Amino acid sequence: MVLKPMAKVMGQILKRPSTLEFPEQKEAEADNYRGLHKLDMKTCISCSACALICPNQTITMVETETDKGTKKMPEINLERCLFCALCEEVCPTDCLVLGKDTDFEKYDRREFIKRPEELE
């Protein structure tokens, strides 16, 4: 009567852990995974299409200094983002894409608002 439960416990103790040791180990993302945004500031034409299409109004256009002067570039609030990729689809120059990066560990909520320079 006691041997069966003890055998079960010993079997569980000897099994590999089912969790990962984060951040040393990370789970592999699927091919269709959408992570943080990446912006190529050189090819952005400041058309505001990404800001207009965003269903959560996550993207706002802000003044940014570039090589060619001041341009309006997208600033993204990741707390509000649905990661729907509509901004990526509507971008005429393909300068805004969703990458595979998953750095969502922040201590301050203000760190989730990404300026154009931080999206490169």
C-alpha positions in Angstrom: 0.0 0.0 0.0 2.8 2.4 0.8 5.2 1.1 -2.0 3.1 2.3 -4.9 2.9 6.0 -3.9 6.6 5.9 -2.9 7.5 4.5 -6.3 5.5 7.3 -8.0 7.3 10.0 -5.9 10.7 8.6 -6.8 9.8 8.5 -10.5 8.8 12.2 -10.3 12.0 13.2 -8.4 14.2 11.6 -11.1 12.4 13.3 -14.0 13.8 16.3 -15.7 12.3 19.7 -14.7 9.5 20.8 -17.0 10.4 24.5 -16.7 13.3 26.5 -18.2 15.9 28.4 -16.3 15.1 31.9 -17.6 17.0 34.0 -18.8 19.8 31.5 -19.5 17.4 29.2 -21.4 14.6 30.5 -23.6 11.9 28.7 -25.4 12.2 28.7 -29.2 9.7 30.9 -30.9 7.4 29.8 -33.6 8.0 30.9 -37.2 5.0 33.2 -37.2 6.0 34.8 -33.8 5.7 38.6 -33.6 8.1 40.3 -31.2 9.3 43.8 -30.8 9.3 46.4 -33.6 12.3 47.3 -35.6 12.5 50.6 -37.5 14.9 51.5 -40.4 15.1 55.3 -39.9 16.9 55.7 -43.2 14.1 54.3 -45.4 11.1 55.8 -43.3 9.3 58.4 -45.4 7.2 59.8 -42.5 3.9 58.9 -44.2 2.1 58.1 -40.8 0.4 55.1 -42.3 1.4 53.0 -39.4 -0.1 55.4 -36.9 -3.3 55.7 -38.8 -3.9 52.0 -39.2 -3.1 51.0 -35.6 -6.3 49.8 -33.9 -5.1 50.7 -30.3 -3.5 54.0 -31.2 -0.2 52.6 -30.1 1.9 54.5 -32.6 2.4 58.3 -32.5 4.5 60.3 -34.8 7.2 62.4 -33.0 9.9 64.8 -34.2 13.3 63.0 -34.5 16.7 64.4 -35.6 18.2 62.5 -38.5 21.1 63.0 -40.9 18.8 65.0 -43.3 17.3 67.2 -40.6 14.1 66.7 -38.5 11.6 64.1 -39.6 8.5 62.7 -38.0 9.0 59.1 -37.0 6.9 56.5 -35.2 7.1 56.1 -31.4 5.5 52.9 -30.1 3.9 52.3 -26.7 4.4 48.5 -26.3 2.0 48.3 -23.3 -0.9 49.1 -25.7 0.4 47.1 -28.7 -1.6 44.0 -29.9 1.2 42.8 -32.1 -1.3 42.5 -34.9 1.3 43.6 -37.5 -1.0 45.9 -39.4 1.7 48.6 -39.2 4.1 46.2 -40.9 1.6 45.4 -43.6 0.7 49.0 -44.4 4.3 50.4 -44.5 5.1 51.3 -48.1 8.9 51.1 -47.7 8.9 48.1 -45.3 10.9 50.1 -42.8 8.8 49.0 -39.8 8.8 45.3 -39.1 8.1 43.0 -36.1 11.2 41.0 -35.2 11.7 38.0 -32.9 13.1 39.9 -29.9 11.2 39.3 -26.7 12.8 41.7 -24.2 9.7 42.5 -22.2 11.3 42.5 -18.7 11.2 46.1 -17.5 11.2 47.8 -14.0 9.5 51.0 -15.1 6.4 51.3 -17.3 8.0 54.3 -19.1 10.5 51.9 -20.6 7.8 50.4 -22.7 7.5 53.6 -24.8 10.1 53.2 -27.5 11.4 56.2 -29.3 12.4 55.8 -33.0 16.1 55.7 -32.0 15.4 52.8 -29.7 13.7 50.8 -32.5 16.7 50.4 -34.7 
